[in-house]
Amino acid sequence: NGKFLENTYEEWKASRYAREGKSCQSCHMPDRRHLWRGVHDEQMMKESVTLTAAAPIRAGGMVEAGLAIRNTGTGHRFPTYVTPKVIAEIYQTGTDGKMLPGTQRQHVIARLVELDLSREIADTRLAPDEEAVLHYRARMDSRAAYLVYRMRVEPDAFYTEFFESLLAGGQAVRGKTMIRAALADSRRASFTFFEERRSLRGADAAK
């Protein structure tokens, strides 16, 4: 789509971080340590965005809420490359904490491209200081006790899909054992970096 697959440096140059003299190293190599923290690091993900959960409201058998995600700590787009996928989720649970079917709503923050890198499908990444909001509206399940707000990241989402496609065709693929191991590693890399639970039984009822 006329865009570089990776353009992190230019994203940084166009941001207030460059104007403020905050370098890449200040985040990725704090105190000159060779940490190279990134999207695989839970603490860095927590520091990258500011999350604001709007309290649930019950209205006519429905539940309404929201989760705002603002890029307040990343000196480039969040995330910057095509590999990761960040998922904002809101869903209802029973008293056992299990997600109730049909109650989940999601907003994906990512740059989605074809597996052969030929075409951009969507770009929902957040520029520095940009905000996205997951608006939640769903029928309240009779078993619902809580509304859960969650942010999770699949750091290797593109690789997961790529390895799955290599193995799914049934054709002879060299190195299948290594590809299966790489697929398992990419799946294990996923983690949740924010989760908040609000009671639905005490939620305000709109009149």
Buried (B, 14 or more C-beta within 10 A) or exposed (E): EEEEEBBBEEBBEBBEBBEEEBEBEEBBBEEEEEEEBBBBBEEBBEBBBEBEBBEBBBBEEEBBBBBBBBBBBBBBBBBBBBBBBBBBBBBBBBEEEEBBEEBBBEBBBBBBBEEEEEEBEEBEBBBBEEBBBBEBEBEBBEEBBBBBBBBBBBBBBBBBBBBBEBEEEEEEEEEEEEBEEBBEEBBEBBEEBBEBBBEBEEBEEEE
